[in-house]
Amino acid sequence: MENSFQYFENRDCKYYPCHKGIEHINCLFCYCPLYSMQNCPGNYIMIEVEGKPLKSCMDCSFPHKAENYDKVNAILKQQFKNA
């Protein structure tokens, strides 16, 4: 996919690829805007770090797939609408 307002791939980033198993990663959501959601649609797991629960998104690629750009924006719009 070509870089645009809905998709940007930064292959020069020292962290690229941040998630394994994805051929093309949309870097627009480098820091996931859905991270704070309890029931985000991504594939996350809860781990324990120093006795505290922590959301781990290491195996999640939901916001990094180009076809999910509109889904992420719709979720964010709904979240802010309900706030």
C-alpha positions as CSV (number, residue, x, y, z in Angstrom):
1,M,0.0,0.0,0.0
2,E,1.2,3.5,-0.8
3,N,1.8,6.0,2.0
4,S,-1.3,8.3,2.4
5,F,-3.4,10.0,5.1
6,Q,-4.7,6.5,6.1
7,Y,-1.5,4.6,5.8
8,F,2.2,5.3,6.6
9,E,4.9,2.7,6.7
10,N,8.3,3.7,8.2
11,R,10.7,1.0,7.3
12,D,13.6,3.2,8.5
13,C,12.3,3.1,12.1
14,K,14.7,1.3,14.4
15,Y,11.7,-0.6,15.9
16,Y,10.3,-1.7,12.5
17,P,8.8,-4.2,12.4
18,C,7.3,-3.7,15.8
19,H,5.0,-6.8,15.4
20,K,6.1,-10.0,13.8
21,G,4.1,-11.8,11.1
22,I,2.8,-8.7,9.3
23,E,4.2,-8.0,5.9
24,H,3.2,-4.3,5.9
25,I,2.6,-2.3,9.1
26,N,0.6,0.9,9.3
27,C,2.8,3.1,11.5
28,L,0.1,5.9,11.9
29,F,-1.0,4.2,15.1
30,C,2.6,3.6,16.4
31,Y,1.3,4.1,19.9
32,C,-2.0,2.3,19.9
33,P,-4.9,4.7,20.7
34,L,-7.0,1.7,21.8
35,Y,-4.5,0.6,24.5
36,S,-6.5,2.1,27.4
37,M,-9.7,0.4,26.4
38,Q,-10.7,-2.6,28.5
39,N,-12.4,-4.3,25.7
40,C,-10.4,-3.3,22.6
41,P,-10.8,-5.4,19.5
42,G,-7.2,-6.3,19.3
43,N,-5.5,-9.5,20.3
44,Y,-4.0,-8.6,23.7
45,I,-3.3,-10.7,26.8
46,M,-3.0,-9.8,30.4
47,I,0.3,-10.5,32.1
48,E,1.6,-9.9,35.6
49,V,4.6,-7.6,36.2
50,E,5.8,-7.1,39.7
51,G,2.5,-8.4,41.0
52,K,0.4,-6.0,38.9
53,P,-1.7,-6.8,35.9
54,L,-0.4,-5.3,32.6
55,K,-2.0,-5.4,29.2
56,S,0.4,-6.8,26.6
57,C,-0.2,-6.1,23.0
58,M,3.0,-7.8,21.6
59,D,0.9,-10.2,19.5
60,C,-1.7,-7.6,18.4
61,S,-1.6,-6.2,15.0
62,F,-5.2,-4.7,14.8
63,P,-4.2,-1.0,14.5
64,H,-1.3,-1.7,12.2
65,K,-3.3,-3.4,9.5
66,A,-4.2,-0.9,6.7
67,E,-7.8,-2.3,6.4
68,N,-8.5,-1.4,10.1
69,Y,-7.9,2.4,9.8
70,D,-11.6,3.2,9.5
71,K,-12.5,0.8,12.3
72,V,-10.0,2.4,14.7
73,N,-11.3,5.8,13.9
74,A,-14.9,4.7,14.4
75,I,-14.1,3.2,17.7
76,L,-12.4,6.4,18.8
77,K,-15.3,8.5,17.7
78,Q,-17.7,6.3,19.6
79,Q,-15.5,6.4,22.7
80,F,-15.3,10.2,22.7
81,K,-19.0,10.5,22.0
82,N,-19.8,8.4,25.1
83,A,-17.3,10.3,27.3
